[in-house]
Amino acid sequence: MRVVFMGSAEFACPSIDALIVRPDVNLLAVVTQPEREKGRGRKCARSPVHEHVIGLGLPVLTPERVSSPDFVAELKELHVDLIVVVAYGQILRSNVIELPAKGCVNVHASLLPKYRGAAPIQWAIANGEHTTGVTTMFIVEQLDAGDMIMQAEMRIEDDDTAGLLLGRLAGLGARLLVESLDGIMAGAVSRVRQIDSDATYAARLKKEDGRIDWTMGARRIYDRVRGFNPWPMCWCEAGTGSGHLLRILKVAVEQDDGAGSSACGQILSAEGAGPVVKTGAGAVRLIEVQPEGSRPMDGASYLRGHRLAVGDVLK
């Protein structure tokens, strides 16, 4: 089968590896996002997928717009049977979707129709879900709404961050892709229509999503800290005046200790394994933090190096 792979993010790399080793798959090209400026130095960097396939002898294509007429004409010359899309970062239009004889297949990191969209892993954790998974589906123009091929569930552990869960789901997605391709090649795929009324959406994350709202309950803050790690990270302002930016890498849920009259965001304790902060329901202890301009540190080290007293308020 003549296949073109489209992917950009780290989540896609195990799926590429699964295709490369198949003797019945002729991987014609890898399509990925162009180099983008990243980091404080704004240096151009290749996508994780681009870096992953360097040295494998595969043609790598980096169109600015995958559905542009010029690039679609280039794809037509490849006589593609199937396009596989995994965490690519561009929306395919009908001129691409209708090109391959066997369609376009997507590996999506949720149990569709829940968490359609760009950040399903992050929002599943942030919303306190206990189970997620991977779905393979045929692509249509509506976002993540195509007929499903296969699904597999995975438990979200209490200490999972988005980064940890991504690695496990990426492996599961690669295995599910292989099984789905077997079915497509054998002509034995059952297409399952999604129920649109059951759909939920996982919007692309912004830095502002990480700002902690201390009026939320302790468990909800705990889940958001895990879900937004490693990006955009949860954060707040600490100190007097404008304060300094404080990234919150890990927290533990604590009891209120009867401080019901304290304001949300107020420091209830400034000793032990880290500061304890009042929330809308209960409290959290800051187990690991990263002050602006510093390295990550445990909460006890942060207390030793920064003036923080009971009654201070994080914003």
HELIX and SHEET records of a PDB file:
HELIX    1   1 GLU A   10  ALA A   12  5                                   3    
HELIX    2   2 CYS A   13  ILE A   20  1                                   8    
HELIX    3   3 PRO A   48  VAL A   53  1                                   6    
HELIX    4   4 PRO A   69  LYS A   76  1                                   8    
HELIX    5   5 SER A   94  ILE A   97  1                                   4    
HELIX    6   6 PRO A  120  ALA A  126  1                                   7    
HELIX    7   7 ALA A  162  ALA A  186  1                                  25    
HELIX    8   8 ASP A  196  ASP A  198  5                                   3    
HELIX    9   9 LYS A  207  GLY A  210  5                                   4    
HELIX   10  10 ALA A  218  GLY A  227  1                                  10    
HELIX   11  11 GLY A  299  GLY A  305  1                                   7    
SHEET    1   A 7 VAL A  60  LEU A  61  0                                        
SHEET    2   A 7 ASN A  26  VAL A  31  1                                        
SHEET    3   A 7 ARG A   2  GLY A   7  1                                        
SHEET    4   A 7 LEU A  82  VAL A  86  1                                        
SHEET    5   A 7 CYS A 104  HIS A 108  1                                        
SHEET    6   A 7 THR A 131  PHE A 138 -1                                        
SHEET    7   A 7 MET A 148  ARG A 155 -1                                        
SHEET    1   B 2 ARG A  36  LYS A  38  0                                        
SHEET    2   B 2 LYS A  43  ALA A  45 -1                                        
SHEET    1   C 2 ARG A 116  GLY A 117  0                                        
SHEET    2   C 2 TYR A 201  ALA A 202  1                                        
SHEET    1   D 5 CYS A 234  ALA A 238  0                                        
SHEET    2   D 5 HIS A 244  GLU A 254 -1                                        
SHEET    3   D 5 ALA A 283  PRO A 291 -1                                        
SHEET    4   D 5 VAL A 276  LYS A 278 -1                                        
SHEET    5   D 5 ILE A 267  SER A 269 -1                                        
SHEET    1   E 4 CYS A 234  ALA A 238  0                                        
SHEET    2   E 4 HIS A 244  GLU A 254 -1                                        
SHEET    3   E 4 ALA A 283  PRO A 291 -1                                        
SHEET    4   E 4 MET A 297  ASP A 298 -1                                        
END                                                                             
